[in-house]
Amino acid sequence: MAIASEPGSQAINARQAYYERIASDHMTPLWEVLGALVPKQPNSPAQAALWRYATLRDKVMEAGQLITAEEAERRVLILENPGLPGQSAITQSLYAGLQLILPGEVAPAHRHTQSALRLVMDGAGAYTAVDGERTTMHRGDFIITPSWTFHDHGNLGDEPVVWLDGLDIPTVRFYDAGFAEHGQNAVQKTSRTEGDALARYGNNMVPVDFYQSPAEPTRVFVYPFSRTQESLDKIVHSEPDPHLGHKLRFVNPATGASPMPTIGAFAQRLPAGFETRPYQSTDGTVYVCLEGEATVSVGQQEWQLQRDDVFVVPSWQVLKFHAQRDTTLFSYSDRPALQALGLWREARL
Ligand code: 1HN
């Protein structure tokens, strides 16, 4: 094979002048960017990053003194990836934020094409309503508001309630498919009693004539932490996966697919003393440490995890855990979207 000769300075200057001439016609040479466009492996501009819960809580409580939930519409601090400044993104495809609702407050009803999930972190007495049904939020509950469902939040208790929001905002922005509208009333009227959807669709049965295609979101909009814990507590007595420990994915029970088509969610238990083998996957993933104590390493970074800390693992970065105590992790990622597009890969090292 002939070795390409290096261009002389005259050739370089001629090429540069040519690039400038074609730029005014909105054209640019592929050969200058081909390597970056088609990398040998993912090389995300997103960075591994950790947010300490103590800091998150302090800062969002400060916002509680500066603006009401009603005025803000949603009183949220965005967790912005340090490698993606100004993009309201924690990975290239996903958003994360910490939301606070104070006693007596209402976050008014609206709907949008962006899909959302909540992971309840702190406090009691708040509810989320989704398309006519309320659910009381408990710590560790995983709650969804699928695309185009009306949702509002309220705090009927006497303490601040804080949760993590996960949305597919960058994905919907990428596809230029964002629509939104306000509800008729700030607090939507309820049409079903609390627990109706879980009883109807989330208890090993569905209404007799109910069928869904895999891309349709589940009617189950709350996955109570008590149920998640029950499953993890039972399965820890079996052999853990060497790379993942005991990891379960949340599903639409009617189809077996992800609860929502653009965001997948997972619950994971690492037994005390367990060390995972190195693992990488193309779904950039946001984690919450719900219980326990563990060291996590992501690429060159290493952190000692404390309760409620949030961290992000960008696509293809090598992930390892070492649990000092029984540790429970919640996580969400764009895995179902990548799988639908044939782009999901993992490597077990
Ligand atoms: C939203 O609707 C909520 O409903 C939270 O609580 C965060 C971020 C961007 C767009 C819509 C909510 C959001 C959001």
Boltz pocket constraint, residues with backbone or C-beta under 6 A from the ligand:
constraints:
  - pocket:
      binder: B
      contacts: [[A, 74], [A, 76], [A, 97], [A, 99], [A, 107], [A, 112], [A, 114], [A, 116], [A, 151], [A, 153], [A, 165], [A, 167], [A, 169]]
      max_distance: 6.0
